[in-house]
Amino acid sequence: MTDRTRQELFVLGIILGSLYILAALYSYEHRRQLRLNKEHDMKKQTVEAALSSAYGQLSAFDGNRETNLNRFIRPLEFKKALEVQNVDYKFGEFTSLVREHKVFISREAVEVNSGKFICFVLFGKGGVPYGVTSNGECRYALDGEIKINDFVAVQ
């Protein structure tokens, strides 16, 4: 075996070893992201269930679209509905919804069919708002759709 052949084999070994290490790192990061996404989806489902249940309990919503046209959802009504749906009976306080996330409720009454957010939760490190609108839709807020000054934090 010549020196040149040994050098070529050595370089080939370095390249294959590097590719193996990169594949292992990619696999690890991919599994970690899948786990984080699954945890996020579970939290989102929990929040969505809580917000949807609270919206369903509102006295302003009686199912008749014509009678709801000029009605308003008042922040205190929604907060009470949220508390009823999310009470930890063992401790008599909000469940992990409020303890784990920043929850905000509108400062002023929101017209029922306006499509504006009544309540939202900040998710993740970047604080992505996810909440319920006045027409009962749970979704992420679009950029600039929520002005934080229009909401008050739930304690």
N, C-alpha and C positions, 0 to 999 in steps of 0.2 A: 504494500500500500504506500503510495507516495504521500509526501507532505501535503500536496494540494488536495488530494482525496480526503485526508484526515481533516483538513480545515473545512472542506465542504460539508463533511458529515457533522462536524462540530457545530457549524452554523445552522445546518438543518435541525439538529437536536435542540439548539437554542430556540429556533423559530417554533418547532412543534411544542416544546415546553411552555413557551409564552402563550401559544394558542390554547393549550390545555388550561392554563391559569386563567386566561380571559374567559373561557367557556364556564369555568367553575364560578368565577365572580359574577358573571351574567346570570347564571342559574340561581345563585344565592339571592341576588338583588330582585330577580323576577319573583321568586317565592315570597320574599319579604313584602313586595308591593301587593301581591295577591292577598296576603294576610291582612295588610293594612286596609285594602279596599273592602274586604269582607267585614272587618270591624266597623269601618265607616258606614257601610250599607246597613249593618245591624242597628247602629245608632240612629241612622236616618229613618229606618222603619219604625223604631220606637218613638221618635219625635213626631213622625207623621201620624202615627196612631193616636198619640196624645192630642195633637192639634186638631185632627179630624173629629175625635170624640168630643172635644170641647166645643168645636164649631157646631156639632150636631145637637148639643145641649142648649144652645142659645135660644132665649125666648123670642128674639127678633126674627128668627127663621121659623116660619110655620109651614113651609113647603108650597105655599101659594105665591107664584111669581107676581101677580098683580098687586097683592096686598103688601109685598115686600119692596115695591119700587121706591117708596119714599121713606123707608125705615132705616134706622141707623144701628150699628153695633157699637155699644158703649164699652170702653176699655174695662170698666169694673165688672160688667156682665161677663165679658170674655175671661177675665182673670178668675172670677168665681167659678165659671164652668171648667176652666183649666185646673183649678184647685180640686174640684169635686172629682174630676177624672183622674187626677194624678196624686191623690193623697196616699202617703205611706201610713197605713192604719196603725202600724206598730209604733211609729214615732209621732204621728199627727202632723206631718209637714210634707212639703213637696217631695216627690221622689227624686231620683238622680237627674231628672230632666233639668231642674234648676241648679242642683249642686254641681253637675258636670259641665253644663253649658251656660253661656250668657243668654238669657231669655229677655226679650224686649216686647213690650205691648205699646200700641199706639197711645199717644197722649190725648188725642181727641177722638170723638165718635167718627166712625167710618160708614159711609152709605153702603147698604147691603150689596147692591149690584155694581159698585164702582170698580171692583177688581183690585183695590188697593190692599196693601198688607195690613192685617190686624195685629199679628204677632209673628215674631221670627226668632230663630235661634242662630247664634254664630257657631259655625263648625270649623274645626281645624285650626292650624296655626295662623293662617291668613284671615280667619274670621269670615268665612263665606256665609252670607245670610240665607237661611232656609226657613220658610214659614208658610202661614195660611193666609189666603187673600179673603176679601169680604164675600166672594162668591163661592168659598169653600175649597178652592184649589190649593193644594200643597205643592210648592215648587221653590226653586232657587230664585233669588232676586237678580234682575238684570243690573248691569252697571249703572249707577246713578238713580236707580229706581227707589232706593230707600235713603232717606235723609235721617241720620241718627238723631238729630235734634227733635224730630217728630215722634220719637219713641222714648219710653222710660224703661229702665231695667227693673226686672222683677226680682225682689229680694226673698 
